[in-house]
Amino acid sequence: MSIDNSVVTAEAVELRTEKDEERRAGPGGRRPRRPLKERSTTKLTWRKALRRDWRLYTLLILPLVFLLIFRYVPMAGNVIAFRRFRPGGSMFGDEWVGLRYVELFINDPTFWRAFTNTLVLGGLALVIVFPLPIILALMFNELRSYRFKRLVQSISYLPHFMSIVIVAGMVLQLTALRGSINQGIEFFGGEAIPFMQLPQWFPTIYVSSEIWQTVGWGTILYLAALTTIDPQLYEAARIDGASRWRQIWHVTLPGIRPTMVVLLILNIGTFMAVGFEKILLLYNPLLYPTADVISTYLYRVGIISSNFSYATAIGLFEAVIGLTLILSANAISRRVVGTSLW
């Protein structure tokens, strides 16, 4: 009996094809994905992304409108720092005066007193207040009792939700001549101290109130960063014989370092913007030598005295310093630590 050669050839080709397919599919029976270069790629343009996710992008309308109206449009008013502004006249000033107002505040000793007080209070807040949330977050992370941890966290968060007016009222009540602090001093045989009449006490009172009000709330970001640290790193450290302090130093702190750096850069950027509302509610003319900062000085000069051009020149000077600080801090952090805002 004769066998057709074309049939044999077709069967051999089909068998070889099946073997090739099995070899490509691998032991799991699934065909491997084609290399990235062989796949058909379609570039996602912003038009296609907008058409696909337009419902999500509509949520950005109100925040962008808010930023545009209350943050960017008012920047046009900075021109009155170089023009003479008179109430009832042009919104952008009546005549060009150049750097006259800049020269005025540079030669003003009251401004330099407020500038020095801003540096002192901002520096104290940065050096003392900034590290405390990190320490408190590390202490919370070491607690083993879940209920006790939640209780302490809730108590530490509470002052953040209080109004500045309430906080200032509590501070004034505690530091009054017949307040709780002076009653305690008199109980131990001391004499009452008029805290709010002595300028040298204001930095201590301000920094203490900032610690009480902000430290607990500041731990939230650090606690969130602590949850991203791989537990296997702690296990490896324990196997190597590291103590709890060594684990904190070599595992925990490096794990939250990016968060620390970002928050430090943001705090440096707002270094000159010392708490205006709290100082305005706490201080009085007797405390001006140590309590008067740039923001309160601007309030008295610009709002109360209606010298808008002079106040705008000072505010522009403060904004330039803040921008320089945040750009410098970001550049130094990117070069030294490798973490930055942009």
C-alpha positions in Angstrom: 0.0 0.0 0.0 1.4 3.4 -1.0 1.5 6.4 1.3 0.9 9.9 0.0 4.1 12.0 0.6 2.0 15.2 0.9 0.0 13.8 3.8 3.1 12.7 5.7 4.7 16.1 5.2 1.6 17.9 6.5 1.4 15.7 9.6 5.1 16.3 10.3 4.7 20.1 10.0 1.6 20.1 12.3 3.4 18.0 14.9 6.5 20.3 14.8 4.2 23.3 15.3 2.4 21.7 18.3 5.8 21.0 19.9 7.0 24.6 19.3 3.8 25.9 20.9 4.2 23.6 23.9 7.8 24.7 24.3 6.8 28.4 24.2 3.9 27.9 26.6 6.2 26.5 29.3 5.3 24.0 32.1 2.3 26.0 33.2 0.6 25.8 29.9 0.4 29.6 29.4 2.0 31.4 26.5 4.6 33.9 27.5 3.8 37.6 27.0 5.4 39.2 24.0 8.3 41.5 24.7 7.5 45.1 25.3 8.9 46.2 22.0 6.6 43.8 20.1 3.5 45.0 21.8 1.4 47.8 20.2 1.8 50.8 22.5 -0.6 53.8 22.4 0.6 57.0 23.9 -2.0 58.4 26.4 -2.3 62.1 25.6 -3.8 64.7 28.0 -6.8 65.0 25.7 -7.5 61.3 26.0 -6.9 61.3 29.7 -9.3 64.3 30.1 -11.9 62.6 28.0 -11.6 59.3 29.9 -11.5 60.8 33.5 -13.3 64.1 33.1 -15.4 63.4 36.2 -12.4 63.3 38.4 -10.9 66.4 36.8 -14.0 68.4 37.6 -13.2 68.0 41.3 -10.2 70.3 40.7 -12.3 73.2 39.5 -13.2 74.7 42.9 -9.6 74.4 44.4 -8.1 75.9 41.3 -10.6 78.8 41.3 -9.9 79.3 45.0 -6.1 79.4 44.4 -6.5 81.7 41.4 -8.7 84.2 43.2 -7.1 84.3 46.7 -3.5 83.4 45.9 -2.5 84.5 42.4 -4.7 87.5 41.5 -3.7 89.4 44.7 -0.1 89.2 43.6 -0.8 91.9 41.1 -1.3 94.2 44.1 2.4 94.0 45.0 3.0 96.7 42.5 1.9 99.3 45.1 5.2 98.6 46.9 6.7 100.7 44.2 3.8 103.2 43.7 2.2 105.7 46.0 -1.2 104.4 47.0 -3.9 106.7 48.3 -7.3 105.5 49.5 -9.9 106.4 46.9 -7.4 106.5 44.1 -6.2 103.9 41.6 -6.0 100.3 42.9 -2.5 100.1 41.5 -1.2 103.4 42.9 -1.2 106.9 41.6 2.5 107.6 40.9 5.7 105.6 40.6 8.1 106.1 43.6 10.6 103.3 42.9 12.4 102.0 46.0 11.3 104.8 48.3 9.3 102.5 50.6 12.1 99.9 50.6 14.5 102.6 51.8 12.0 103.6 54.5 11.7 100.2 56.1 15.5 99.5 55.8 16.1 102.7 57.8 13.3 102.0 60.3 14.6 100.6 63.6 11.1 99.4 64.5 11.1 97.2 61.5 14.5 95.7 62.4 13.3 95.0 65.9 10.3 93.1 64.5 12.6 91.3 62.1 14.9 90.2 64.9 11.9 89.0 67.0 10.7 87.0 64.0 14.0 85.3 63.6 14.2 84.5 67.3 10.6 83.1 67.6 10.8 81.3 64.3 14.2 79.8 65.2 13.0 78.7 68.6 9.9 77.1 67.1 12.0 75.3 64.4 14.7 74.0 66.8 12.4 73.1 69.8 9.0 72.4 68.3 9.9 70.6 65.1 11.8 67.6 66.7 9.2 66.9 69.4 6.5 65.3 67.1 9.2 62.9 65.9 10.1 62.0 69.5 6.5 61.6 70.5 5.7 59.5 67.4 8.6 57.1 68.3 7.3 56.8 71.8 3.8 56.0 70.5 5.4 53.4 68.2 7.0 51.7 71.2 3.8 51.4 73.2 2.5 47.8 73.4 -1.0 48.6 74.9 -3.3 49.5 72.0 -6.0 51.1 74.3 -3.5 53.2 76.2 -1.8 54.3 72.9 -5.2 55.5 71.5 -6.1 57.3 74.7 -2.8 59.2 74.8 -3.0 60.0 71.1 -6.5 61.4 71.5 -5.4 63.6 74.4 -2.4 64.9 72.5 -4.6 65.7 69.4 -7.2 67.7 71.4 -5.4 71.1 71.6 -5.1 71.2 67.8 -8.9 71.4 67.4 -9.2 74.4 69.8 -9.6 77.8 68.4 -6.7 80.2 68.6 -8.9 82.5 70.7 -9.5 79.8 73.2 -5.8 78.9 73.4 -4.8 82.5 73.9 -7.5 83.0 76.6 -6.2 79.9 78.4 -2.6 81.2 78.2 -3.7 84.6 79.5 -5.6 83.0 82.3 -2.7 80.7 83.4 -0.1 83.5 83.3 -2.2 86.2 85.0 -1.1 87.6 88.4 -3.8 85.5 90.1 -3.5 82.7 87.6 -2.8 79.0 88.2 1.0 79.3 87.6 1.4 82.2 90.0 -0.8 80.5 92.6 1.6 77.5 92.4 4.6 79.8 92.8 3.1 81.5 95.8 2.2 78.1 97.3 5.9 77.1 97.3 6.8 80.5 98.9 7.7 82.5 95.8 6.4 85.9 94.6 3.9 86.3 91.8 5.5 87.1 88.4 3.7 89.5 86.0 4.4 87.3 82.9 2.5 89.3 80.4 4.2 92.5 81.5 7.8 91.4 81.2 9.1 91.1 77.7 11.7 88.5 78.5 9.0 85.9 79.3 7.1 86.1 76.0 9.3 83.8 74.0 9.0 81.1 76.7 5.2 81.5 76.8 4.8 81.5 73.0 7.0 78.4 72.5 5.3 76.5 75.3 1.9 77.2 73.9 3.1 76.1 70.5 4.4 72.8 71.9 1.1 72.1 73.7 -1.0 73.0 70.7 0.9 71.4 67.7 3.1 68.6 68.9 0.3 66.0 69.2 -1.2 66.7 65.8 2.3 66.7 64.2 2.8 63.1 65.1 0.1 61.9 62.6 2.3 62.1 59.5 5.2 60.4 61.3 3.0 57.6 62.6 1.7 57.1 59.0 5.3 56.9 57.8 6.2 54.4 60.5 3.6 52.0 59.1 5.5 51.8 55.8 8.6 50.4 57.3 9.1 46.7 56.5 8.8 44.5 59.7 11.4 42.2 58.3 14.0 44.9 58.8 13.3 44.8 62.6 13.5 41.0 62.6 16.9 41.1 60.8 18.1 43.7 63.3 17.0 41.6 66.3 18.8 38.6 64.8 21.9 40.7 64.5 21.6 41.5 68.2 20.5 45.1 67.9 18.8 46.6 71.0 15.7 48.7 70.8 17.7 51.9 70.7 19.8 50.5 67.8 16.7 49.5 65.9 15.3 53.0 66.3 18.5 54.6 65.1 19.3 52.2 62.2 15.8 51.2 61.1 13.1 53.5 62.3 14.7 56.9 61.7 16.1 56.1 58.2 12.6 54.8 57.4 10.9 58.1 58.2 13.7 60.3 57.0 12.0 61.4 53.7 9.0 62.6 55.7 11.2 64.4 58.1 13.1 66.2 55.3 9.9 67.2 53.5 8.3 68.6 56.7 11.6 70.4 57.6 11.7 72.1 54.2 8.1 73.2 54.6 8.8 74.6 58.0 11.8 76.4 56.8 9.7 77.9 54.0 7.3 79.3 56.6 10.1 80.4 58.9 9.2 84.1 58.6 5.5 83.6 59.0 5.4 83.3 62.8 1.9 82.7 64.2 0.2 86.0 63.6 -3.1 85.3 65.3 -1.7 84.0 68.5 0.8 86.8 69.0 -1.8 89.4 68.1 -4.1 88.0 70.9 -1.3 87.6 73.4 0.9 90.6 73.2 0.4 94.2 74.4 2.6 97.4 74.1 4.7 96.3 77.1 5.7 93.2 75.2 6.7 94.8 71.9 10.5 94.5 72.5 10.2 90.7 72.2 6.7 90.0 70.9 6.3 92.3 67.9 7.0 90.3 64.7 6.8 91.3 61.1 3.2 90.1 60.6 1.9 92.1 63.6 4.0 95.1 62.6 2.4 94.9 59.1 -1.0 94.7 60.7 -0.4 97.9 62.6 1.2 99.8 59.7 -1.0 98.6 56.9 -4.4 98.0 58.4 -4.5 100.4 61.4 -2.4 103.2 60.0 -3.6 102.7 56.4 0.0 102.9 55.0 -0.6 100.2 52.4 2.3 100.9 50.1 4.8 100.7 53.0 3.2 97.5 54.4 3.3 95.9 50.9 7.0 96.7 50.5 7.7 95.0 53.9 5.5 92.0 53.0 7.2 91.6 49.6 10.6 91.6 51.4 9.3 88.9 53.8 8.0 86.8 50.9 11.4 87.0 49.0 13.2 85.8 52.1 10.7 82.9 52.6 11.1 81.9 48.9 14.9 82.0 49.2 14.8 79.9 52.3 12.7 77.2 50.9 14.6 77.0 47.6 17.9 76.8 49.5 16.6 74.2 51.9 15.3 72.1 49.0 18.6 72.3 47.0 20.7 71.4 50.1 18.4 68.5 51.0 18.5 67.1 47.4 22.2 67.3 47.3 23.0 66.0 50.8 20.2 63.7 51.7 18.8 62.8 48.2 15.2 63.8 49.2 13.5 67.0 48.2 10.1 68.5 47.4 10.9 68.7 43.6 
